[in-house]
Each structure stands twice: as structure tokens, then as C-alpha cells.
Amino acid sequence: MSNLTVALAILGGLVLAAVVGYNAWMSRRNAPRQPDAVDEVADTPVDGRMDGDGPVLHIDPQAVPGNERHEPLFDPDLPAPTALPMPTADRRGGLDPLIDVIAPVMLDGLVSGDAALAAMPATRRAGSKPVAIEGLNEHTGQWEPPAPGQRYGAFQVGVQLANRTGALNEIEYSEFVVKAQAFADAVNGAPEFPEMLDEVARARELDQFASAHDAQLGFVLRALHAAWSPGYVQQNAARLGFVAGIIPGRMVLPTSEVGLPPILGLSFDTQAALADDPAQSAIRELTLSLDVPQVDRTEEPFRRMREAAATLAREMDGVITDSDGQLLREETMDDIGADLEALYDTLESRDLAAGSPLARRLFN
């Protein structure tokens, strides 16, 4: 074999080795990043709302499909919480004339909580609006959901004027009247209903205000180079306090008070989280979200959202964009923050402060 043949064979081997090595390097570089083995990802399920339409202040009266919903004062189909606000001249139990139609039910005598519970409607909704029933406790003098072993000297039945499905309409009001009348008949009470047209008009006015001040904010974090595995995303988010939500591919930053909506949401491709081998799933973007009316401003949710986005972008080699892929600059975020402060002030001026029980019911 000539020296030329040997040289060509060696050169060919080197070229082949270089190609194989380059392909291996590219495959490794483009493989989804994996979590560090030393970290444990938090996996405690927490119910939370997830939303992410864009980085600008997004006003949308409709709830985002797939989001979990919160009704902090009462649930129309489950036992209501017992820890209710103390009633005042303007605030009576869980029901509030600011966002509820309230029909008083007068009684000839005391009614037991057991009898009231037996008279409850099978479903406590009128169309898409929650219906609640409260009794005036004989011993405490407080309005509360009927409870066994208690006695009540009066009742009130209420239906919510508006929520993210829209304003209370005539059909829903009529359904509310039917359910309230049936309950009153069962406890030998006499209900007094407000004028339907007045209440429907009030509902439309409240819905217009809510629609104009329903802010749901989202940042998109996009991978610059290598994609991320679900475990890698979860590990980095867990370091910032996020925990797993009830839906795969969703995490939340919970508040310190159990039962309240989360401060922030984080979501990525659900199919990637459900893959047979999630480590091989490639995620190239995730969404940080804030449902503004659901979170108290004292939690500083927007500041924490900005900090979380910046930290994740730095640690995961990503960039922060809007839903159209446009980079978000600090000046833009400053403008959004100023708009949010004005929104908070407006909500407070209407006694619907962000994160309050009334705001969480209205913007739900």
C-alpha cells in the first residue's frame, strides 16, 4: 500500500471522526436541559388560576378556558365556609348589596338549621350566577350559612349581579326568584324581591365597570438556545417558591394564607409534562401570569412577577417577550406597573380592592 493511500485513509478517518463528534456535540447542545440531581422539585398540588395572554395590561371580561375558578365567600354546590366577615349596615354576612341581589325572607317564628338545610335548592346557581342563602343566627345575631343545631329568626337569599360570564339577565333573575320562593315556602317564610328591571340594570352597570377593569397579565419566557425539559423548568421555578398546580404543566406561587388564589402562575406545554419520557420533552417557552383582581396589592405581585421573569431568564438562558415575541424592555414594564397602580386605586375607590373577597367573587 502506497504512502498516498495510507495518508488518504487516515485523513478520511479523521474527517469521519470529526463529523461524528460534531453531530454528537450538536445533539447534546440541542437536547432539553435537565434538572440538577441534587435538587428536589416541589410537587405539592395547589389550586391556582393560570393565564397568560401578553405583557401589556390585558382587559378581558371572559375567564380564560381551563382556569381554575375561586368563589371565596360561598360555593353554590358545596358547603359554604363558616368564617365570614362581620356584618355591618352595608355588609351583611357573605352577601353584599354592592355585588348581590338580596331578597329578605321574613319568618313567623324560629327555624332550625336542619330544616333550612333540607330546604336548600339542589343547585345553588341561577344560570351562571351563584346563589347563596344565609340565616340570622338566634344566639350570635350574625348572618351565616345555615348550620345544623342552630336556629334562625330570618333568612336572606342572594344572587350575584355579575361575574366573568357577564351580567345577571332577566332569565337568570327569574330562576333566582323561583329558587328563593321555593326555599321560603319550605321554611314558611315570606320573601321580598327587588324590582327585576332595576336589578338587571344595576347588573349591567356593574358588569361594564368590571369588564373595563379586569386585568390579566402575562409574560412569555422563550429559550435562546437549548430547549428545557419539564424537570428543568420545575426545578428552576421551585427555587423561586413555585409549587406544582393541579394540572400537569402548571405551577403557582402561593400566598402565605391557605385558601387564597395564588400570587402568580407559571405554565408550559401540558403534553410535554404528560409525555412517556418527560426528560426528552423539549419546551421552548413558558408563561408567567398574574390575575390582577384576585391578588392583594400588598403582595406586590407585579414586582415579584418581574423579578421571577428576570431570574428565570438569567438562569435558564432565555428572554422575556410578549405573546407576539417582542422583547420586553424595562421601560415597558415600568409603564405597565404605573398602569397597574392606577387600576388598583380605581378598584379601591369602588370598594372592590384587588384581592378582597368581593373582587375575587366579581372577577371570577
N, C-alpha and C positions, 0 to 999 in steps of 0.2 A: 504494500500500500504506500502510495507516494505521500510525501510530506504535505502536498496541497490537499489531498483527500482527508488526511488526518486533521489538518487545520480547519477545513470546511465542516467536518463532523463536530469538532469542538465548538466552533462558532455557532453551528445550528443548535447544539445542546444548550449553550449559554442563552441564545435567543429564546428557546422554548422555556427554559427555567425563568427567564425574566418575565415572559408572558404569563406563566402560571403564577409567579409571585405577585405580579401586578393585579391579576384578577382576584387573587386571594385578598390582597390589601384593599381593593375596591369593595369586595363583598363585605369584608369586616368593617370598613368605613361606613358603608351604607346600611349595615344591619341595625335594627332598632336598638337603641341604648337600653341596657339592662340595669336594674337596681343594684346597689351595693349589698353584698351578702350580710354585712354587719348590721344593717338597719332593719327594723320591723315596721311594716306599714300598718297604720291603724285601720281596723276593719269593723268598728262598732257601727251598726246601722243607725243613721239619724235621718228622720224625715225632714226634707227640705225642698224648697222651690228652686227650680233651675230655669234659667232664662238667659239668652244672650243674643240680642238682635243687632247690636252695633255699639260703638263707643260714644256716640252722641246721645244727648238726653232724649230717650225714646218715649213718646207718649202714645200709649196704646190701651184702649178700654177693654180689649179682649184678653182673656187669660191665654198664655202660651200652651198649646196642646202638650199633654204629658206631664205637666207640672203638678206637683202635689199642692193641695189647697188647704188653707187654715181657717177655721172658724173658732176663734178663741173663747167666745162667750157661751155659745151653745152649738151643738151639732144636732140637726133635725132628726137624725136617725139613731143617735146613741145617747146614753145618759149624759146629762149636762154636768159640767163641773160645779162643784159646790162653793168654790172660792170666788165669790162675785163682789164687785165693788159695792161700797156702802151707798144706799140710795140718798139722794138729796131732792130738793124741789124740782130740779131739772133732770135728774138722773135717777131712775128707779130700777134697781136691780140690774140684770144684764140688758134688758130692753132700754132703749134710749130714744126719746122723741126726735132727736136730731136725724137719725137714720132709720127709724122704725115707725110703722103704723101701729098704734096701740089701741086695743079695744078693751075697756074695763068690763069686768063681769061681776055684777053685784049679787050677793047671796042673801038668803033669808036667815041662814044660820051658819055654823061652822061646818066645814067639810074636811074629812080626813085625807091625808096624803095618799093613802092606799086607794081611796075612791077616785081621787084625781088622776092617779097614775093609770087606773083601769079605764078612765075616760079619754085618755090621750089618743089622738089620731094615729093611725098605723104608720103613716109617714108624715114627718113634720116639714113639709115643703109645700109651697103654692107655686106650681111651675118650677122655676129655677131659684126661687127666693126662700130662704129659711124661715120657718115659723117656730115661735117659741111660746111656751106657757109658763107663767110664774104665779106663785101664790104669796099672799101676805101672811107670814107666819104669826100665829096667835101669840106665841111666847116672846119672840125676838122683835116683832114689829118690822121685819125686813122682808123685802121681796126676794124670792128664791125659787128655783125649780122645785116642784112638788117632790117630797121625800116621804118614805114610809114612816109611820109613827108620829107624824106631825099633823097639826090641824091648821086650817087656813080660813080666814074671815073674808077674803076676796081673792079674785084672780084677775089676771090681765093676759090677753093673747096678742102677740105681735107678729108682724111680718116685715121683713127688711125692704126698704124702699128701693134700693139699687145695689148691684154688685157688678162684677166684671162681665156678666152676661147681659147687662142693660138695666133699664128702669122697670119698676113694677108696672104692669099693664092692667087693663080692665079685666081680662080673663083671669089673671093671677089674683087680682083683688077679690073677684067673685069666688074663686076657690078658697081663698083665705076665709071669707065670710062663712062659707059652708062648713069648713072645719071648725072655726071658732064657735059657730052656733051649735054644732053637734056636741062639742065639749060642754058648752054652757048648759044645754038641755040635760046632759048626763049628770051634771052636778047641781041641777035645779037652780041655775043661775040665769041672770038677765044681762045679755051683752049690749053694749052701746057702741055702735060702729061710726067712725068718722065718715064724712061725705066722700064717696068714691072719687068723684071728679077732682075734688080738692087734693086728695092724697096722690092721685095719679099725676097731677100737675106738679106737686111737690117732688114726686119721684123723678120726673123728667128733669127738673131743675137740678136736683142733686146729682143725677147721672151726668148731666152736661158738665158740672163742676168736676166730678171725679174723672171723666174722660179727658178733660183738659189738663189734669194734674197727676195722671197715672204714669209715673216714670219707671221704666225698666231698662237698666243699663248693662251693656256687655262689652268686654274687651276680648279680642281674639289673639291668642299666643301661637305663633307659627314657627316651626322648626327651620333654622337656617340651613343646616347641613344634614346630619344623620337624623333619621326618624326616632321616635320614642316608643318604647314598649309600654303597655299599661302599668306594669310594675314600676317602671322608672318614673312615670308621671305620678303615681300614687305615693311613691317614696318621697319625692321632692315636695309634693303638696302636704304630706303628713308632717314634714319638718316645719311647716308654717301653721300647723294646727288643724288642717283639714282632716275630716274623717269620712269613711265610706257612707254614701247615701243608700237608700233602699232600692235604687235601680242601678244595675251594672253600668259603669262608665260615668257615674256621678258621685261627687263628693261635696261636702258642705263644711263651712266654718261656723260651728255652733256658737250661740251666745252662752253666757255663764248661767242663765236661768233656764232650767229644763222646761220644755213645752213651747218655747217661743220659736218663731221661724228663724232659720239660720241667718247669719250676717251676710255671707257670700255663698255663691255656688260655683262649682267647677265641673265642667262636663266635657267628655270626649266620646268618640265613636263607641256606641254600645256594642256593636258587633265585634269590635276588637277585644272588648273586655270579655265577651262570651265565646271567643274562639277556643277550639280544642287545645291549642298551644298558645296562650296569650303572649308568651315571651317572643313569639315570632310575628305578632301583630305589629304593624307599622302605623303609628299615629303621627301625623304631621301638623295637627293643630288642636287646640283645646280652647274652651271658652270660660272666662270668668264673668260671673253675673251678679247683679245687685237689683233686688226688687225694692225700690226706694221706700214706698209707703209702708212696707212690712217691718222695717228696721228702725229702731230709735236712733235719732241723730247723735245722741250722746255716745253711741258705739263707734262713731267716726267711721262709718262703713266705706265711704269713698276713699278716705286716706288709706285705709287698710287694703282696699282693692288696688290702689295704685302701687302700694309697697309690695303686695303679693305678686302683682304682674311684673314689676321690675325685678324682683328677686328670682322668680321663676325664669324670666327671660335670660337673666345673667347666668344662673346655674345650669340651665338646660340648653344653652346656645340657641336662643330664639329671639324673635322680635315681636313687639306689641303693635297690632294693627286694628283697624275697624273691620266690619264684616265684608267690606269690599277689597280688603287687602292693602289699604292705605296706611302707611306708618303713622303712629300717633306721637306727636311731639309734646313736650312738656307744656308749651303754651296752650295747646288744645285742651289738655287735661285741666289746666288752670281755669280755662273758660267754663268747662263742664262743672268744675267744683263751684264756681261762682253761681252758675245757674241753679245748682242743687241747693245752695244756701237760700236763694230766693224762694225756691219751691218749698223748702222746709218752713220758712216764715209764713208763706201763704196758707199752708195746711194748718199751722198752729193758729192762725187768725180765725179759722173756721172751726176750731175745737176738734180738728182731725189730725193732730200731730202724728208724724210718721212713727210707726211702732206702737201707737196706742191701740187699745182694744177696738175702738170704733174704726180706726183707719184700717186695721187688719181685717175687720169684717167687710167694710165698704170696698176695699181694693182686693177682693178675693173672688 
